[in-house]
Structures are given as C-alpha cells and as structure tokens.
Amino acid sequence: MSAASMQSRFDDAESFTSMPFEGFATSGRTAGWSTPDMSVTRASLAPAPLFPGDVLGDLMPLVRDLAAGKGAPVDYVAIGVLTVAASLIGGKRWVSAWEGFDQPCILWGGLVGDPSSNKSPGIDAATLPLRTMEGELAEQHRVVLMSHATVAERAKAERKQWEDRVKQATKDNAETPDMPEEAEAPEAPQRPRLMVQDSTPEEMASILAGNVNGTLHLRDELAGWLDSFERYSPGGRAFWLEAYGGRHFVVDRKSQTKPLVVPFNGVSVLGGIQPDKLRDALLGVSDDGLVARFMWVWPEAIRFSRPRQIADTARLERLYRRLQQIHRPADETVTIPLDACAADVFEEWIADNDADVRQAAGLYASWAGKARGLALRLALTLEYLTWADAGGREPSCVSVLSLTNALTLIEDYLKPHARRVFGDAALPPVEKDAAALARFILKEGLQRINGRELRRDARLPTLKVASDVEAACAALEEAGWLREAPSRSGNAPGRQRKDHLVNPAVHGAGRG
C-alpha cells in the first residue's frame, strides 16, 4: 500500500490533513501540545563508527573493492576477512602476552543489519576463496576414501580367513593363530574441513577430532544457530562456550567404547543477524558470556552503486592458501610472543580497559571484560595477515604495530559498535516498538493514526499484536508525539475508533 493510500485511510473526512505543515503554526492547532521528544526515534542507538582502514594496511583497498562489488558495507567484508584468517591459523599458532597469558587464534564475527543491508553478500565476498579450497579438499578426500575402501576390503577378507583358521584350530584342538595386522580394519579417514555451515555439537566434536587445527562455523543467519543450542542435546550452549577457548576436549559417549578426543576445541564463527532477532537472543537468556565473545558490528546502511573497480579475488585466495599451509608440528603447540615493546603497550592498555569495565554495566561490561583476550587474538591475526600477503619469513613475534592496530580496532571501532548493539538490542520491547512507530510516522508524514489499521497495513514486523501497538502509542503519548482522538463515522452507534492525532511539531522537527 502506498504512503498516499495509507494516509487517506488514517485521515477522517473533516480533519486538517490537506493543510501543509507550515499551516499548523498559524492555525492554532498546535495549542495544547507539548514539545515532542525527538530522541525516541533513535531509541538508545549510538552512531556507527567507520571501520578504521589503517589497521588492515595494504589490504584495505582490496577489502573496499570486495565490499563495493557486493554493494555491502566495508565493515561486513573486513570482519569476515579477519574471522576467516583466524580460522585458517586456528590451532597452528597461539599468541602469548607473557608467561601464563596465552590465547588461541579464534575469532567470532557477528554482522548486524536489516534484511536489505547486504550482510550475506558481504560474507560471500570474504568467504568465496574458502569455498573453493573446501571443494578441493572434498575432492581429495574422495580419492582417499577410495583407497581406504580398498584397504578395508582387504582387511575384511584377511579377517575372514583368520576366523576360518581359528575355527579349524578349535576343531583340531590346535593352538589358536594370532590375528594378522592385515586383518585389522583401518579407521575411516576424517575429511579435512575449512568450514562447516550447520552442525550439532556432537557432529562438530567429531569434525574437530579429525581437524586438529579447528575450523570455521559459517552461518548466514546466526539466529538459527543461537536458537539451536539446546534443541538437539543438553549442553549445546556449553559446548560452544568451550569452542571459543581452543582447549583439549573429551566427549564420552555411551554408544562408543572409547571417548572422543578433541585436541583443539577451537571454532571461529561468522554470521549475520537482524537487530530484532539479536534483541530476542540477548534478552532471552542469562548473560553467560557467549554473546560477549562476538565482534559485533552494526554499520549504517549504504546506497548501492555500481563498483568502479574489479576486486582482486585471486590475491585474497593466495593469502588464505598461505595461512592454510602454515605447518604445525605433531602434538606441539607453537606460541608466538608479543615483542617486548608490544608487551609494554599491552600492559598499559589493560589498565585503561579495566577502568572501562569498572564503569560499565550489563552486556557491555561483559564484552569489555573479554577484550583482553580479543586484543591478543586480533593482533596475532593482523600479524599473520600482513605476512601472508607480503611474503617473507614467518613471524617470530607479534609486533607493536600489529598490537596497536588491534587496540585501535577495539577502542575506536569495536567498543562503540558493542555499545550500539547492546544499547539498542537490549532495550525493553515497548521502547523498541515506540521508536519503530515514531520513525514510521515521520517517514509517511502521518497526522492521524489508528491502531487496527497500523497492524493491518503498516508492515511493521513487531507491531502486529494489539497490546503491543497500544503500549507503543502510550509511550509516544508520554513523549509528546500523540494524543488520543477517538472518532466515529457519522452518527452511527457503536464503539469509537481508537485514533491518535500526531503532534504537528514532530514533522517540523523531523525535517529540520
């Protein structure tokens, strides 16, 4: 329904709808209205900071080109590249600030935005080379399985012959022959995985048992992942909390004779989520630290435009392949330390961050409390991204440049985004609904609204229940936006329409 037809349904026959907004000031129709609180349109949504391009150095032009090619905010691609890079390093390299303070290379990236904000294309831009690499590994695994099938069939035949000899020996009362090594069935080879898109905790544990450097869990819609934690088996949420830490993990199963050993329980996570669904996820559970593990970003929507330059996707693929090929000695953890200067800078920053945590509250306090570990993980990822792109010898330490870039990313970008996400998503529903209704009134230039028609025609996802609409209208009354104006068509008896007049001043303020 068009804005014009929507307006006409809300207006009654003898209202002042044809009068231009400027006419209200001289008509006296603003009499009795208070000054409207225009801040309700923003709820508590903080402004979105721009991604600090300097932290990616020479890679930033590539990230911009990738984003432009998909019509996505650069934030989505940048966070995607960082998360993918961390997943490819995974358990092969850890970072250490000093003795006893080590962190694995695991990052969780949460991209927040409305359905039309191009989250998925942004994710695609960052992960396309990974999909190619995953396909190659799948084909290699198919060949390995064929070879395994040959050995398994031979083992089956050898075992049958051995069993026949055992039966004959038993019949002849002779010595029981030993089972030959060739008769032992080989274990099925695990498929190498660079990314997994939908997995239960049990399935993921099995995948990690055969992928000792971890993997990437890619979810186009994080809401489905968050909703699934307890759907399949108890303890699902606890498993994913563990998967951020990269520690040794053992799964005991009744169905198996021996436990499943996961040497590195490390999974990087990348996905998108809509603001309303994120609000439900944040408010629906107690704060156990899971949402605080994400690098949440919620950029402003951008206007789609034709890209001016084709992105060098081959460069991104070369970079990813080099990270994939990092060697990890068997049963050995390779730890990369901060250099001496970086360690000093990190220690000073910790004091400032601790002060930030003490002054904070709620989900943001939880997030900032985990920023220490995030800073180290980001520093290691940035160090190896630079190396993988430029070439040369593998880093022997994390430089002060990589650390300061990581701290810049946290202080100037991720912290403001965390405040933006937690501040708006954690709002009580009535405040969120009132903000959505206020923005709709401004957008459509409405001068009178009716709750029933709003539910039917306005297409506001969260305003489909009568009680929700009434609560939002009541909140806007308190903010000086609305005034009850019940009406009845003609002299017909019956219940009056629950109309509200809109304060004429909101339109002048909205245009100013």
LINFENKA-V586231 format. One record per backbone hydrogen bond with DSSP energy under -0.5 kcal/mol. CO is the residue of the C=O (numbers start at 1). NH is the residue of the N-H. If there is no record, write none. Layout:
co=CO nh=NH
co=CO nh=NH
This chain:
co=2 nh=6
co=3 nh=7
co=4 nh=8
co=5 nh=9
co=6 nh=10
co=7 nh=11
co=12 nh=15
co=16 nh=19
co=20 nh=23
co=21 nh=24
co=21 nh=25
co=22 nh=25
co=22 nh=26
co=23 nh=27
co=24 nh=28
co=24 nh=29
co=24 nh=30
co=28 nh=31
co=30 nh=33
co=36 nh=38
co=37 nh=40
co=38 nh=41
co=39 nh=42
co=39 nh=43
co=40 nh=43
co=42 nh=45
co=44 nh=46
co=47 nh=49
co=51 nh=53
co=52 nh=55
co=53 nh=56
co=54 nh=57
co=56 nh=59
co=57 nh=60
co=59 nh=63
co=60 nh=64
co=61 nh=65
co=62 nh=66
co=63 nh=67
co=64 nh=68
co=65 nh=69
co=66 nh=70
co=67 nh=70
co=67 nh=71
co=67 nh=72
co=68 nh=71
co=73 nh=76
co=73 nh=77
co=74 nh=78
co=75 nh=79
co=76 nh=80
co=77 nh=81
co=78 nh=82
co=79 nh=83
co=80 nh=84
co=81 nh=85
co=82 nh=86
co=83 nh=87
co=84 nh=88
co=85 nh=89
co=86 nh=90
co=89 nh=92
co=90 nh=93
co=90 nh=105
co=93 nh=105
co=94 nh=336
co=95 nh=103
co=96 nh=338
co=98 nh=101
co=101 nh=97
co=101 nh=98
co=103 nh=95
co=104 nh=106
co=107 nh=269
co=108 nh=110
co=108 nh=295
co=109 nh=111
co=109 nh=271
co=110 nh=112
co=110 nh=297
co=111 nh=273
co=114 nh=117
co=117 nh=73
co=118 nh=122
co=119 nh=123
co=120 nh=124
co=121 nh=125
co=122 nh=126
co=123 nh=127
co=124 nh=128
co=127 nh=131
co=128 nh=132
co=129 nh=133
co=130 nh=134
co=131 nh=135
co=132 nh=136
co=133 nh=137
co=134 nh=138
co=135 nh=139
co=136 nh=140
co=137 nh=141
co=138 nh=142
co=139 nh=143
co=140 nh=144
co=141 nh=145
co=142 nh=146
co=143 nh=147
co=144 nh=148
co=145 nh=149
co=146 nh=150
co=147 nh=151
co=148 nh=152
co=149 nh=153
co=150 nh=154
co=151 nh=155
co=152 nh=156
co=153 nh=157
co=154 nh=158
co=155 nh=159
co=156 nh=160
co=157 nh=161
co=158 nh=162
co=159 nh=163
co=160 nh=164
co=161 nh=165
co=162 nh=166
co=163 nh=167
co=164 nh=168
co=165 nh=169
co=166 nh=170
co=167 nh=171
co=168 nh=172
co=169 nh=174
co=170 nh=173
co=180 nh=183
co=181 nh=184
co=183 nh=185
co=194 nh=216
co=196 nh=218
co=200 nh=204
co=201 nh=205
co=202 nh=206
co=203 nh=207
co=204 nh=208
co=205 nh=209
co=206 nh=210
co=207 nh=210
co=208 nh=211
co=211 nh=214
co=213 nh=91
co=215 nh=268
co=216 nh=196
co=216 nh=218
co=217 nh=219
co=217 nh=270
co=219 nh=272
co=220 nh=272
co=221 nh=224
co=221 nh=225
co=222 nh=226
co=223 nh=227
co=224 nh=228
co=225 nh=228
co=226 nh=229
co=228 nh=231
co=228 nh=232
co=233 nh=236
co=235 nh=239
co=236 nh=240
co=237 nh=241
co=238 nh=242
co=239 nh=243
co=240 nh=244
co=241 nh=244
co=242 nh=245
co=242 nh=246
co=242 nh=247
co=243 nh=267
co=247 nh=265
co=249 nh=262
co=250 nh=252
co=251 nh=253
co=251 nh=260
co=253 nh=256
co=259 nh=261
co=260 nh=251
co=260 nh=262
co=261 nh=263
co=262 nh=249
co=264 nh=266
co=265 nh=246
co=266 nh=215
co=268 nh=217
co=269 nh=109
co=270 nh=219
co=271 nh=111
co=272 nh=222
co=273 nh=113
co=274 nh=278
co=275 nh=279
co=276 nh=280
co=277 nh=281
co=278 nh=282
co=279 nh=283
co=280 nh=284
co=286 nh=288
co=290 nh=293
co=291 nh=294
co=293 nh=108
co=294 nh=296
co=295 nh=110
co=297 nh=112
co=311 nh=313
co=312 nh=315
co=312 nh=316
co=313 nh=317
co=314 nh=318
co=315 nh=319
co=316 nh=320
co=317 nh=321
co=318 nh=322
co=319 nh=323
co=320 nh=324
co=321 nh=325
co=323 nh=326
co=329 nh=332
co=332 nh=334
co=333 nh=335
co=334 nh=94
co=335 nh=337
co=336 nh=96
co=337 nh=398
co=339 nh=343
co=340 nh=344
co=341 nh=345
co=342 nh=346
co=343 nh=347
co=344 nh=348
co=345 nh=349
co=346 nh=350
co=347 nh=351
co=348 nh=352
co=349 nh=353
co=350 nh=354
co=351 nh=355
co=352 nh=356
co=353 nh=357
co=354 nh=358
co=355 nh=359
co=356 nh=360
co=357 nh=360
co=361 nh=364
co=361 nh=365
co=362 nh=366
co=363 nh=367
co=364 nh=368
co=365 nh=369
co=366 nh=370
co=367 nh=370
co=368 nh=371
co=370 nh=374
co=371 nh=375
co=372 nh=376
co=373 nh=377
co=374 nh=378
co=375 nh=379
co=376 nh=380
co=377 nh=381
co=378 nh=382
co=379 nh=383
co=380 nh=384
co=381 nh=385
co=382 nh=386
co=383 nh=387
co=384 nh=388
co=385 nh=389
co=386 nh=390
co=387 nh=391
co=396 nh=337
co=397 nh=399
co=398 nh=339
co=399 nh=403
co=400 nh=404
co=401 nh=405
co=402 nh=406
co=403 nh=407
co=404 nh=408
co=405 nh=409
co=406 nh=410
co=407 nh=411
co=408 nh=412
co=409 nh=413
co=409 nh=414
co=410 nh=415
co=413 nh=417
co=414 nh=418
co=415 nh=419
co=416 nh=420
co=417 nh=421
co=418 nh=422
co=419 nh=423
co=420 nh=424
co=421 nh=425
co=422 nh=426
co=424 nh=427
co=428 nh=431
co=428 nh=432
co=429 nh=433
co=430 nh=434
co=431 nh=435
co=432 nh=436
co=433 nh=437
co=434 nh=438
co=435 nh=439
co=436 nh=440
co=437 nh=441
co=438 nh=442
co=439 nh=443
co=440 nh=444
co=441 nh=445
co=441 nh=446
co=447 nh=502
co=449 nh=500
co=450 nh=454
co=451 nh=455
co=452 nh=456
co=453 nh=457
co=453 nh=458
co=454 nh=458
co=459 nh=461
co=460 nh=463
co=465 nh=469
co=466 nh=470
co=467 nh=471
co=468 nh=472
co=469 nh=473
co=470 nh=474
co=471 nh=475
co=472 nh=476
co=473 nh=477
co=474 nh=478
co=475 nh=479
co=476 nh=481
co=476 nh=482
co=477 nh=480
co=479 nh=37
co=481 nh=503
co=483 nh=501
co=487 nh=497
co=489 nh=492
co=497 nh=487
co=497 nh=499
co=498 nh=451
co=499 nh=485
co=500 nh=449
co=501 nh=483
co=503 nh=506
co=504 nh=507
co=504 nh=508
co=505 nh=509
co=506 nh=510
co=507 nh=511
co=508 nh=512
